[in-house]
Amino acid sequence: MPVWDDLVGQERVQTQLAAAARDADALVTAVTNGTAPPAGSKMTHAWLFTGPPGSGRSTAARAFAAALQCTSPDRALGGEPGCGFCDGCHTTLVGTHADVEIVRTDLLSIGVKETRALVRRAQLSPAVGRWQVIVLEDADRLTEGAGNVLLKAVEEPAPRTVWLLCAPSLEDVLPTIRSRCRHLTLRTPPVAAVADVLVRRDGIEPSVAAAAARATQGHIGRARRLATDEAARSRRAAVLRVPLRVDDVGGCLKAAQELVDTAAEDAKQVAEEVDTKETEELRAALGAAAGTGGRMPRGTAGVMKELEDRQKRRRTRTQRDSLDLALTDLTGFYRDVLALQLGSGLAIANEEIRPDLDRIARASGPERTLRRIEAIIACRDALDRNVAPLLAVEAMTMSLRAG
């Protein structure tokens, strides 16, 4: 299939990227043939993809990377780069292309050391492809020092290197970096478009796909998880019961503890799935002696400690991400309440719990609902500032009660 098929509801962005891919192809062809490059090219060396969670920032960057590496013979006959079938497209999309580095982090930040390694790679000429492409999916997680390291590479790029940076908003990237990138803004995809891709790509039943897309308000990744994971649906249902349980102080504190415990359990499950495998692979690579109780060779304790520290940081981020997802669902609950109170006619995301929404809407006014939404936003801000999760969530649930 064409590389753009999974880019849902982003027709304007797709048109811009396809035009740039055509010009990029013409530029490489001109260099190869020793002819003059085309004038007025829409291609540039650094791009910044921004948009709300679930809009498909990383999907757009990967699709563009594949189009840049497309080797389909149809291009010479006027075809569009990005066929989806050739070796260049396929290996890029599955993450095995030698000249496409896709960087994502499961930690809280990307540091100077990792960024310097990327900058060194960016100076290399393409080995087998048409471009050297660096896709940085979490540019918002660069530390200030790492951002300054990246800046020089973006300012003085190698001739056939392309940086594709992804972040939620412009404000999440250093001004000096974003000023040197071409900016593309993605929108939240329409609910109907998300439901369609779940049916077409993942084979999900239309009714289930529609419910998941509506519940997540167009967040593609969350919609797919909700449609395919029973545990995710159960966790979400538990979160949506929180507004019904904060009638007194005891209920507030208990609800807060359960939210934090659930997030910790999610982090533990991820750790059990990943940490053990990582540890065993590293021990084997370092030459753990068989038949000696797994005793490690001398001089390897520091490496094992570094892995343990990294796994601990990943568990912390996983717990925060799980809590943030729960807070997003809570915001959606009160957004539905506010829509009912104002009679706005907006589609209700949580239609399956309509009686609960009606009850909360009748029991309070729009001002109180807005204060509750503000309390959730304040909790998310507190977690970003490293406030203890239980303390931040308890303050929020008490505010949900007090309104």
C-alpha positions, -999 to +999 in steps of 0.1 A: +000+000+000+012+036-004+032+049+025+006+075+033-023+051+039-019+051+077-017+089+079-053+095+090-072+127+084-041+147+074-047+155+037-030+189+038+001+176+054+002+146+031+001+169+001+030+190+014+051+160+022+044+143-012+055+174-030+087+176-009+094+139-016+090+145-054+115+174-052+139+154-030+138+126-056+146+151-084+174+166-063+191+133-057+187+123-094+202+156-105+232+151-082+237+115-094+235+126-131+257+156-126+230+180-137+217+212-121+193+207-092+157+219-098+148+254-088+123+263-062+125+229-044+101+222-016+126+199+001+146+211+031+170+194+056+150+197+088+113+193+096+093+197+127+060+178+131+037+190+158+002+181+168-019+167+197-014+132+210-028+107+186-026+130+156+000+108+139+032+129+142+055+098+141+034+082+114+038+112+092+076+113+098+080+076+091+059+079+059+079+108+047+112+089+055+099+060+034+090+083+005+125+098+006+140+063+003+116+050-023+133+032-052+103+022-072+111+022-110+077+039-115+093+072-103+112+075-136+079+073-154+063+101-135+051+080-105+049+094-070+077+084-045+063+063-016+049+032-034+050+012-002+062-019-020+099-013-029+128-023-006+134+013+004+098+019+015+093-015+031+125-015+052+119+021+063+084+013+075+095-018+094+125+000+109+154-019+093+166+005+066+204+011+070+200+049+064+170+056+086+175+060+123+142+061+143+147+074+178+121+071+206+127+070+243+110+051+271+128+073+296+119+108+309+145+126+287+170+123+260+205+134+271+236+148+256+254+114+252+226+100+230+222+132+210+260+133+202+257+098+188+229+109+166+248+139+154+278+117+145+256+095+125+240+124+107+274+134+093+277+101+074+267+098+037+239+074+029+251+038+028+225+022+005+196+047+004+190+081-012+191+101+021+204+097+056+172+102+077+170+108+115+135+105+129+134+119+165+100+109+177+104+126+211+121+159+204+102+174+233+122+152+257+156+166+248+173+181+277+186+217+273+221+204+268+210+178+243+191+205+224+222+227+221+241+197+208+214+191+182+213+227+172+247+227+155+238+196+134+206+213+123+224+245+115+251+228+094+236+196+080+254+171+058+244+174+021+220+145+021+209+143+057+173+150+068+162+156+104+125+148+111+116+160+146+083+153+164+068+172+194+034+180+207+038+218+201+063+244+190+068+255+226+082+220+234+112+226+212+140+251+217+133+283+197+167+281+181+159+246+167+124+252+156+134+284+137+156+262+115+130+236+107+100+236+083+070+233+105+040+210+098+010+210+121-012+179+123-048+180+136-067+155+157-082+131+131-120+129+127-136+101+147-150+085+116-116+084+099-101+067+129-129+041+130-124+035+093-086+028+097-093+004+126-117-016+105-095-015+073-061-020+088-067-039+120-098-059+111-118-047+141-156-050+140-172-017+128-193-012+160-162-018+183-140+005+161-166+033+162-170+031+200-132+031+205-127+060+182-155+080+198-142+073+233-107+084+225-118+114+205-096+106+175-065+093+192-054+066+168-031+046+191-054+047+221-084+038+200-066+007+187-055-004+222-090+002+235-105-019+207-081-048+211-072-049+248-099-060+273-076-049+302-074-014+288-112-012+286-115-023+322-090+002+334-107+030+315-141+020+330-126+021+365-113+057+358-147+069+346-162+057+379-140+081+399-163+111+396-191+090+412-169+081+442-157+115+454-186+124+476-166+125+508-130+127+520-126+090+524-139+083+489-115+109+475-084+094+491-094+059+482-100+068+445-066+086+444-048+056+459-064+033+434-055+055+404-018+056+416-018+018+423-032+010+389-005+032+372+022+014+393+008-020+383+009-010+346+046+000+350+053-033+368+037-053+339+058-035+314+089-041+335+081-078+338+078-081+300+109-061+291+133-060+320+139-097+323+146-101+286+170-071+286+189-084+316+193-119+303+205-106+269+230-083+285+243-110+309+248-134+279+266-107+259+289-100+288+297-136+292+279-148+323+295-181+332+272-211+327+270-235+356+283-210+381+250-196+392+252-169+365+282-153+381+293-123+360+329-117+348+349-091+366+345-055+355+309-058+343+291-046+375+290-011+363+273-020+330+247-040+349+241-011+373+236+012+343+210-011+329+192-013+363+191+025+365+177+028+330+150+003+338+141+022+369+137+054+350+116+036+324+093+024+351+089+059+364+080+072+330+055+043+324+038+051+357+035+087+348+022+079+313-004+056+327-015+083+352-016+109+324-038+086+304-062+082+333-063+120+337-071+124+300-100+101+304-112+121+334-110+153+314-131+136+287-158+127+313-161+163+325-159+176+289-191+155+282-207+168+314-200+204+303-214+197+268-246+185+283-248+214+307-244+239+279-265+221+254-238+225+229-248+196+207-213+182+207-209+145+203-206+127+236-174+106+239-186+084+267-221+076+254-220+042+272-222+059+306-248+086+296-269+081+327-239+090+349-231+120+328-267+132+330-267+128+368-235+148+373-246+175+348-279+180+367-262+181+401-239+210+393-234+239+369-209+247+341-187+268+364-182+239+388-174+216+359-148+240+346-132+241+380-130+204+381-113+203+347-089+229+359-081+207+389-072+178+365-050+201+345-033+213+377-026+177+386-010+170+352+012+201+357+022+189+392+032+155+378+054+173+352+071+191+380+079+158+397+054+162+426+048+129+443+021+111+423-001+102+453+000+138+467-009+153+433-037+129+427-051+133+462-052+171+458-071+166+425-097+142+438-104+165+468-109+194+443-133+172+423-153+168+454-152+205+465-156+218+429 
